[in-house]
């Protein structure tokens, strides 16, 4: 390690355990920085703008009783690629092992008479130092960081009351700033979120500046561009079993031909700060690796109409034990029983991570997720569309849900109508059995598996009927559900759901319209919360299965706001599709009492 002697201003080199105590400088690069070659001639170096801050760091170190300082501008011979690579791979350790780090904020002006602490904080908020990629590790690695203004006036210390202001600026939780919690405990997604708020001059440095935070080494290949960030993630998954590395959002900056489960850039993690690792739900060790066929991974799967959701061992904050983060993947539309060893790709829709109960998934499947789209092998999923209000529909089995799961739970669903000894099996939606239709027509987008709330049934009430049934129109095995949302003056959007008698689908168009009008009026008036269940969200995921011993369904609903402030409520409905009562649009019997809302699953969480 090459250090500056603060008394002689000459370089001295140290190796191994012989490195003395030293201070280290953190700053932003400006025009006129002093290089390794410049420092050999102090008279010439002193005429460059960067010389002043190096001298300032030496004076401060001398005042603090230290004999040596390390500065990245002149202590590294950047003409040597080998030395540069070694320095970058060692830099986190150098900052970590320093006695103190001086964070010199050149754009924070000297204080003036009458200037308040709030004025100082305002200058601090605008400092470039908090926006640069390299200063992230320089903020977090050292045991002690002192901030200085451009005149070397001390502003504050990282791990004091100043930590709250730094947390507001950077988005980094104070427990990491104060060293209360080790950096190693932060999830991959959390660290990537910290990086997503920052920029570097060279695009490759967005990856290289994170090597120390992830405790990995890799060669530097300047000129590789955004591939450096992909290499970084590939190196991370070699040593980590943290699934939050896959918890990123499909932003507008993601290339159209992207297929990998790895993110193309740090920007994709801008809403991923609260993702955490969670317990493996299967009890098996989750192993995955990069192969010539793409990322090989084995995970549980939830199926929708044209794509699947991979259930990750990841969650959201304190709620990670309740729901799992799920990411969309697409491929050949096949039965889940034969999805094993299939080539898939990360799907652009839904663009946000979805949180669902892991019980909804089929058992683990081995899949390969490609790095690039192959039009001959991958079924494309259309990108996100600006649906104002919509509902996502998936299909899955209930083999993991049984009566004993809810015994003694006042908030759980009522399973009295299902024979506990009956075996429930997965509906084969790609075969002839299930076919989604709507009234009014074209409310279901089967490419995206979305029910669209784009038909106004009454003032500020949008909705329609969703019908699932066999192609042979056999009504006794069909299902009809009424969905609606209501947009009020405060932009509060409750949504409503009721299972209707299956013979409703046999009504003529005029009778269906009359029924919809009656239901829409109930929604508009909200006359009886016992008849219409509601929640705080306008998006939903619906799982439907058929009972093997009887024509009954388990109907699960998880409604989701997509976006940085997403919320998740999940519920479970149980009803009997064999009810032989005739529908009556003028009577409350259109709402079957066999539907039950699981209030325990109905709690909200914040996604960011």
C-alpha positions in Angstrom: 0.0 0.0 0.0 1.4 3.4 -1.1 0.9 6.1 1.5 1.8 9.8 1.8 4.0 10.8 4.7 2.2 13.9 6.0 5.4 15.5 7.2 7.7 15.0 4.1 4.8 14.7 1.6 6.8 11.8 0.0 5.4 8.3 -0.9 6.2 5.3 1.3 5.2 1.8 0.5 4.1 -0.9 3.0 3.1 -4.5 2.7 1.2 -7.1 4.7 1.0 -6.5 8.5 3.5 -3.7 8.4 1.0 -1.0 7.2 0.9 1.8 9.8 -2.2 3.7 11.0 -3.4 6.1 8.4 -6.2 8.5 7.4 -7.9 8.2 4.1 -9.5 10.9 1.9 -12.9 10.7 0.2 -13.8 13.3 -2.4 -15.3 13.8 -5.8 -12.9 14.1 -8.8 -12.7 17.6 -10.4 -10.6 19.2 -13.1 -6.9 19.4 -12.3 -6.5 16.4 -10.1 -2.9 15.5 -9.1 -1.8 12.1 -10.5 0.9 9.7 -9.4 3.3 11.1 -12.0 2.5 14.7 -11.0 3.4 14.0 -7.4 7.0 13.4 -8.3 7.4 17.1 -8.9 5.8 19.0 -6.0 6.4 22.4 -7.6 4.4 21.3 -10.7 1.8 19.5 -8.6 1.2 22.5 -6.4 -0.1 24.4 -9.5 -2.9 22.0 -10.0 -6.3 22.5 -8.3 -6.3 19.0 -6.7 -3.1 19.7 -4.7 -4.9 21.9 -2.2 -7.2 19.2 -0.9 -4.3 16.7 -0.6 -2.4 19.2 1.5 -5.5 19.8 3.5 -5.9 16.1 4.2 -2.3 15.9 5.3 -2.7 18.9 7.7 -5.8 17.4 9.2 -4.1 14.0 9.7 -1.1 15.6 11.4 -3.5 17.4 13.7 -5.2 14.1 14.5 -1.8 12.5 15.4 -1.5 10.4 12.3 1.6 10.2 10.1 0.2 8.9 6.9 -2.7 9.6 4.4 -4.0 7.7 1.4 -5.5 9.6 -1.5 -6.9 7.8 -4.6 -5.8 10.4 -7.1 -2.1 10.2 -6.6 -1.4 7.1 -4.6 -2.3 4.8 -7.5 -0.2 4.5 -10.6 -3.1 4.4 -13.1 -0.8 3.8 -16.0 -0.4 0.3 -14.7 -3.5 -1.8 -15.3 -2.3 -4.4 -12.9 -1.9 -1.9 -10.1 -5.2 -0.2 -10.9 -7.0 -3.6 -10.7 -5.3 -4.5 -7.5 -6.2 -1.1 -6.0 -9.9 -1.2 -7.0 -10.2 -4.8 -5.6 -8.5 -3.7 -2.4 -10.1 -0.2 -2.0 -13.0 -1.3 0.3 -10.5 -2.9 2.7 -8.3 0.2 2.6 -11.2 2.4 3.6 -12.4 -0.1 6.2 -8.9 -0.4 7.8 -8.3 3.4 8.0 -8.4 5.1 11.4 -10.5 7.9 10.0 -12.0 8.9 6.6 -12.1 12.6 5.7 -15.1 13.2 3.4 -14.1 16.5 1.7 -17.2 18.2 0.1 -15.7 20.7 -2.3 -19.1 22.1 -3.3 -20.2 22.9 0.3 -19.2 26.5 0.7 -17.6 27.9 3.9 -20.0 29.0 6.5 -20.9 32.7 6.7 -22.0 34.9 9.5 -25.6 34.3 10.4 -25.8 31.0 8.5 -27.9 28.5 10.3 -27.7 24.7 10.6 -30.6 24.3 8.2 -28.6 26.4 5.6 -25.7 24.0 6.1 -27.9 21.0 5.6 -29.3 22.5 2.4 -25.8 22.8 1.0 -25.1 19.3 2.1 -28.2 17.9 0.3 -27.0 19.3 -3.0 -23.4 18.0 -2.7 -22.2 15.8 -5.6 -20.4 13.6 -3.0 -23.7 11.8 -2.1 -24.5 11.1 -5.8 -21.3 9.4 -6.9 -20.8 5.6 -7.1 -17.4 5.4 -5.6 -18.3 7.4 -2.5 -20.9 4.7 -1.5 -18.2 2.4 -0.1 -16.2 5.4 1.2 -19.3 6.3 3.3 -20.0 2.8 4.6 -16.6 1.0 4.9 -14.6 3.2 7.3 -15.1 2.9 11.1 -15.2 6.7 11.3 -16.2 9.3 8.7 -15.8 13.1 9.3 -17.4 15.5 6.8 -15.7 18.8 5.9 -16.7 21.8 3.9 -14.6 23.3 1.1 -12.6 25.3 3.7 -11.9 22.2 5.8 -14.4 23.3 8.4 -15.8 20.3 10.2 -19.5 19.7 9.4 -20.3 16.5 11.3 -19.6 12.8 11.9 -21.4 10.0 10.1 -22.4 7.9 13.1 -23.7 10.8 15.3 -27.0 12.6 15.2 -25.8 13.5 11.7 -26.7 10.0 10.6 -30.4 10.9 10.2 -29.6 13.6 7.7 -27.3 11.3 5.8 -30.0 8.6 5.8 -32.5 11.1 4.3 -30.0 12.0 1.6 -28.8 8.5 0.6 -31.7 6.2 1.5 -29.4 4.1 3.6 -30.9 3.0 6.9 -29.2 4.6 9.9 -28.4 1.2 11.4 -25.9 0.7 8.7 -24.4 4.2 9.0 -23.9 3.8 12.8 -22.6 0.3 12.4 -25.4 -1.0 14.6 -26.0 -3.6 11.9 -23.2 -5.2 9.9 -23.2 -4.3 6.2 -23.1 -8.1 5.4 -26.6 -8.4 6.7 -28.1 -6.1 4.1 -29.7 -8.0 1.2 -28.3 -7.8 -2.3 -31.4 -5.8 -3.4 -30.9 -3.3 -0.6 -27.3 -2.7 -1.6 -28.3 -2.4 -5.3 -30.9 0.1 -4.3 -28.2 2.2 -2.6 -26.2 2.1 -5.9 -29.3 2.9 -8.0 -29.3 6.4 -6.5 -25.8 7.1 -7.8 -23.8 7.7 -11.0 -20.2 7.2 -12.2 -18.3 8.8 -15.1 -17.4 5.4 -16.6 -20.4 3.1 -16.9 -18.2 0.1 -15.9 -17.5 1.7 -12.6 -21.2 1.2 -11.5 -20.1 -2.4 -11.2 -16.5 -2.0 -10.0 -17.4 0.4 -7.2 -19.5 -2.4 -5.6 -16.9 -5.1 -5.5 -16.0 -4.4 -1.9 -19.6 -4.1 -0.7 -20.2 -7.6 -2.0 -16.8 -8.9 -1.0 -15.9 -10.2 -4.4 -12.9 -9.8 -6.8 -13.1 -9.7 -10.6 -10.9 -8.4 -13.4 -11.5 -4.8 -14.7 -12.3 -4.6 -18.4 -12.8 -1.0 -19.2 -14.6 -0.8 -22.6 -17.1 -3.6 -21.8 -19.8 -1.0 -20.9 -23.0 -2.3 -19.2 -21.7 -5.9 -19.4 -19.7 -5.1 -16.3 -22.8 -5.0 -14.2 -23.9 -8.4 -15.6 -20.5 -9.8 -14.7 -20.9 -8.4 -11.2 -24.2 -10.2 -10.7 -22.8 -13.4 -12.1 -19.9 -13.2 -9.6 -22.4 -12.5 -6.7 -24.5 -15.6 -7.4 -21.4 -17.8 -7.3 -21.1 -17.0 -3.6 -24.6 -16.0 -2.4 -27.9 -17.7 -2.1 -29.8 -14.4 -1.7 -32.8 -14.4 -4.1 -33.3 -10.6 -3.7 -30.8 -10.2 -6.5 -33.7 -11.1 -8.8 -36.0 -8.5 -7.2 -35.8 -5.7 -9.7 -38.4 -3.7 -11.7 -38.8 -3.8 -15.5 -38.2 -0.1 -16.2 -38.4 1.8 -19.5 -34.6 1.5 -19.7 -34.7 -2.3 -19.9 -33.8 -3.4 -23.5 -36.7 -4.8 -25.5 -34.8 -8.1 -26.1 -33.9 -8.6 -22.4 -34.6 -12.1 -21.2 -32.3 -12.6 -18.2 -33.3 -12.8 -14.5 -30.3 -10.6 -13.8 -30.9 -6.8 -14.0 -29.5 -4.9 -17.0 -28.5 -1.9 -14.8 -28.7 -0.6 -11.2 -31.6 1.6 -12.2 -33.8 -1.4 -12.1 -33.4 -1.6 -8.3 -34.7 1.9 -7.6 -37.7 0.5 -5.8 -36.0 -2.6 -4.3 -34.7 -1.1 -1.0 -36.9 -3.1 1.3 -36.5 -6.7 -0.1 -35.1 -9.2 2.4 -34.0 -12.8 2.3 -36.6 -15.2 3.6 -36.7 -18.8 4.8 -36.6 -21.5 2.1 -40.2 -22.7 2.1 -39.3 -26.2 0.8 -36.5 -26.9 3.3 -34.2 -27.7 0.4 -31.0 -25.8 -0.4 -31.6 -23.4 -3.3 -28.8 -23.8 -5.8 -28.5 -22.0 -9.1 -25.8 -21.3 -11.6 -25.0 -19.8 -15.0 -24.9 -22.4 -17.8 -24.7 -22.3 -21.6 -28.5 -22.5 -21.6 -28.8 -19.6 -19.2 -29.5 -19.4 -15.5 -30.3 -22.9 -14.1 -32.6 -22.6 -11.1 -35.2 -24.7 -9.3 -38.1 -22.9 -7.7 -41.9 -23.3 -7.0 -44.1 -21.8 -9.7 -47.5 -20.1 -9.9 -49.2 -20.2 -13.3 -51.2 -17.6 -15.2 -52.7 -17.7 -18.6 -49.6 -17.0 -20.7 -46.8 -17.0 -18.3 -45.6 -18.1 -14.8 -44.5 -16.6 -11.5 -41.3 -17.9 -9.9 -41.7 -17.9 -6.1 -38.5 -16.6 -4.6 -37.0 -17.1 -1.1 -37.4 -13.3 -0.6 -40.0 -11.1 0.9 -40.7 -7.5 1.9 -39.4 -6.2 5.2 -41.1 -7.6 8.3 -43.7 -9.3 6.2 -41.3 -11.7 4.5 -42.6 -14.7 6.4 -46.2 -14.1 5.2 -45.7 -13.6 1.4 -43.0 -14.4 -1.1 -41.7 -12.1 -3.8 -42.7 -13.5 -7.2 -41.2 -12.6 -10.6 -42.9 -13.2 -14.0 -41.3 -15.6 -16.5 -42.6 -16.8 -19.9 -42.0 -19.7 -22.2 -44.0 -22.4 -24.0 -47.4 -22.5 -22.5 -47.5 -26.1 -21.2 -49.0 -27.9 -18.2 -47.1 -27.1 -15.0 -46.6 -30.9 -14.6 -44.3 -30.8 -17.6 -42.6 -27.4 -17.1 -39.5 -29.2 -15.8 -36.3 -28.3 -17.7 -38.0 -25.8 -19.9 -36.3 -22.7 -21.4 -37.9 -19.5 -20.0 -37.3 -15.8 -20.0 -37.9 -12.9 -17.6 -41.2 -11.4 -18.7 -41.8 -7.6 -18.9 -45.3 -7.8 -17.4 -46.1 -7.3 -14.6 -43.1 -4.9 -14.4 -43.1 -4.9 -10.6 -42.4 -7.7 -8.2 -45.7 -9.4 -7.0 -46.1 -10.7 -3.5 -48.1 -13.9 -3.1 -48.6 -16.6 -0.5 -46.2 -19.4 -1.3 -49.0 -22.0 -0.8 -50.4 -21.0 -4.2 -47.4 -22.6 -6.0 -46.9 -26.0 -7.5 -43.8 -27.9 -6.3 -40.3 -26.9 -7.3 -39.5 -27.1 -11.0 -36.1 -27.0 -12.7 -36.0 -24.3 -15.4 -33.4 -22.5 -17.4 -33.8 -18.7 -17.9 -32.1 -17.5 -21.0 -29.9 -14.4 -21.2 -31.2 -13.4 -24.6 -34.5 -13.9 -26.3 -34.6 -16.6 -28.9 -37.7 -16.0 -31.1 -37.7 -19.7 -32.2 -38.0 -21.0 -28.6 -39.6 -18.4 -26.4 -43.3 -17.4 -26.4 -43.1 -13.6 -26.1 -45.1 -11.7 -23.5 -46.3 -8.3 -24.5 -44.8 -5.4 -22.5 -46.6 -3.4 -19.8 -49.6 -1.3 -20.9 -51.0 1.7 -19.1 -54.1 0.0 -17.7 -55.7 2.4 -15.4 -57.5 -0.3 -13.3 -56.9 -4.0 -13.9 -56.7 -7.4 -12.2 -54.2 -10.1 -12.7 -55.5 -13.7 -12.9 -53.5 -16.8 -12.2 -54.4 -20.5 -11.7 -52.9 -23.0 -9.2 -53.7 -26.0 -7.1 -54.7 -26.2 -3.4 -52.8 -29.4 -2.4 -51.0 -27.5 0.3 -54.1 -25.9 1.7 -56.1 -28.2 4.0 -58.6 -27.9 6.8 -56.1 -28.2 9.6 -54.4 -25.1 8.5 -57.2 -22.9 9.7 -58.5 -24.7 12.8 -59.0 -22.3 15.7 -58.5 -19.2 13.5 -61.4 -16.7 13.8 -60.1 -14.9 10.7 -59.6 -17.9 8.5 -61.9 -19.1 5.7 -64.7 -21.5 6.4 -64.0 -24.9 4.9 -67.2 -26.6 6.0 -68.4 -26.9 2.5 -65.5 -28.9 1.2 -65.1 -32.5 2.1 -61.7 -32.5 3.9 -61.0 -35.9 2.5 -61.5 -34.8 -1.1 -58.4 -34.3 -3.3 -58.1 -31.0 -5.1 -56.3 -30.8 -8.4 -54.9 -28.2 -10.8 -57.3 -27.0 -13.5 -55.8 -27.6 -16.9 -56.4 -24.2 -18.5 -54.6 -24.9 -21.7 -56.9 -27.8 -22.5 -60.6 -27.7 -23.2 -61.9 -27.2 -19.6 -61.3 -23.6 -18.7 -62.1 -20.7 -21.0 -62.3 -17.1 -19.7 -65.0 -14.9 -21.1 -66.4 -11.6 -20.0 -69.6 -9.5 -20.2 -69.3 -6.8 -21.6 -67.0 -8.4 -24.2 -63.2 -7.8 -24.4 -62.6 -7.1 -20.7 -60.1 -9.9 -20.5 -56.6 -9.6 -22.0 -55.4 -13.2 -22.1 -51.9 -12.2 -23.2 -51.4 -10.5 -19.9 -53.9 -12.5 -17.9 -55.6 -9.3 -17.0 -59.3 -8.4 -16.3 -59.7 -4.8 -17.3 -61.9 -2.4 -15.4 -62.5 -0.1 -18.4 -66.3 -0.3 -18.6 -68.4 2.2 -16.6 -71.5 0.5 -15.2 -72.6 3.4 -13.2 -71.1 6.8 -12.3 -67.6 6.1 -11.1 -68.3 2.4 -10.9 -66.4 0.1 -13.4 -66.6 -3.6 -13.8 -68.3 -6.6 -15.4 -68.8 -10.3 -15.3 -66.0 -12.9 -15.6 -67.0 -16.4 -16.7 -64.9 -19.5 -16.5 -66.2 -22.7 -18.0 -65.7 -25.6 -20.5 -66.1 -25.0 -24.2 -69.1 -27.3 -24.2 -71.1 -24.6 -22.2 -72.0 -27.0 -19.4 -73.2 -24.5 -16.9 -73.1 -26.8 -13.8 -69.2 -26.8 -14.0 -68.9 -23.1 -14.8 -68.1 -20.1 -12.6 -69.4 -16.5 -12.9 -67.9 -13.7 -10.8 -68.9 -10.1 -10.6 -66.0 -7.6 -10.2 -66.2 -3.9 -9.8 -64.3 -0.9 -8.5 -65.5 2.5 -7.3 -63.5 5.7 -7.7 -64.5 8.3 -5.2 -63.7 12.0 -5.0 -60.6 11.4 -2.8 -59.3 8.9 -5.4 -59.9 6.1 -2.9 -60.5 3.0 -5.0 -62.2 0.1 -3.2 -62.9 -3.0 -5.2 -65.8 -5.4 -4.9 -66.2 -9.1 -5.8 -69.1 -11.6 -5.6 -69.6 -15.1 -6.9 -72.8 -15.3 -8.8 -75.0 -18.3 -9.6 -73.5 -20.2 -12.6 -76.8 -20.0 -14.6 -76.3 -16.2 -14.8 -74.2 -16.8 -17.9 -77.3 -18.4 -19.6 -79.2 -15.1 -19.3 -79.9 -13.0 -22.4 -78.0 -9.8 -23.0 -80.8 -7.5 -21.7 -81.1 -9.6 -18.5 -77.3 -9.5 -18.0 -77.4 -5.7 -18.3 -80.2 -5.5 -15.8 -78.2 -7.7 -13.4 -75.1 -5.6 -13.9 -77.0 -2.4 -13.3 -78.5 -3.7 -10.1 -75.1 -4.8 -8.8 -73.5 -1.5 -9.8 -76.1 0.4 -7.9 -75.3 -1.7 -4.8 -71.6 -0.8 -5.3 -72.4 2.9 -5.8 -74.5 3.0 -2.6 -72.4 0.5 -0.6 -75.5 -0.3 1.3 -74.3 -3.5 3.0 -70.7 -4.4 3.7 -71.9 -7.9 4.5 -73.0 -8.3 0.9 -70.1 -6.8 -0.8 -66.5 -7.3 0.3 -64.1 -4.5 -0.3 -60.5 -3.6 0.2 -58.1 -0.7 -0.3 -56.8 -1.7 -3.8 -58.0 -2.0 -7.3 -55.8 -4.8 -8.6 -56.1 -8.5 -7.9 -54.7 -12.0 -8.5 -57.3 -14.8 -8.6 -56.5 -18.5 -8.2 -59.2 -21.0 -9.2 -59.2 -24.8 -8.7 -61.8 -27.5 -9.2 -62.7 -30.1 -6.6 -62.2 -33.7 -7.7 -65.0 -35.1 -5.6 -67.6 -32.4 -6.3 -68.1 -29.4 -8.6 -66.7 -26.8 -6.1 -64.0 -24.2 -6.3 -61.6 -22.6 -4.0 -61.3 -18.9 -5.1 -58.3 -17.0 -3.9 -57.9 -13.2 -4.3 -54.7 -11.1 -3.8 -55.1 -7.6 -5.0 -52.1 -5.5 -5.8 -51.2 -1.9 -6.6 -48.3 -2.0 -9.0 -45.7 0.7 -8.3 -43.2 2.0 -5.8 -45.9 2.4 -3.1 -47.6 -0.9 -3.8 -49.8 -2.6 -1.2 -50.8 -6.2 -0.9 -53.9 -7.7 0.6 -54.6 -11.4 0.1 -57.8 -13.2 0.8 -59.4 -16.6 0.1 -63.0 -17.3 -1.0 -64.7 -20.6 -0.8 -67.9 -21.4 -2.6 -69.9 -24.2 -4.1 -70.6 -24.0 -7.8 -73.4 -26.6 -7.5 -75.9 -24.2 -5.8 -79.2 -24.8 -7.6 -81.0 -21.6 -6.6 -82.1 -19.5 -9.5 -80.6 -16.0 -9.8 -82.8 -13.1 -9.0 -81.5 -9.7 -10.0 -83.9 -8.0 -7.7 -82.9 -9.9 -4.6 -79.8 -10.2 -2.5 -79.6 -13.9 -3.3 -77.4 -13.0 -6.2 -74.6 -12.9 -3.6 -73.8 -16.4 -2.4 -73.3 -16.6 1.3 -70.7 -19.3 0.8 -68.0 -16.7 0.0 -65.7 -16.0 3.0 -63.1 -13.3 3.3 -59.9 -14.1 5.1 -59.3 -11.0 7.2 -55.9 -12.3 8.4 -54.6 -12.2 4.9 -56.2 -8.8 4.4 -53.5 -6.7 6.0 -51.6 -4.1 4.0 -47.9 -3.8 3.5 -45.8 -1.0 1.9 -43.6 -2.2 -1.0 -41.0 0.5 -0.6 
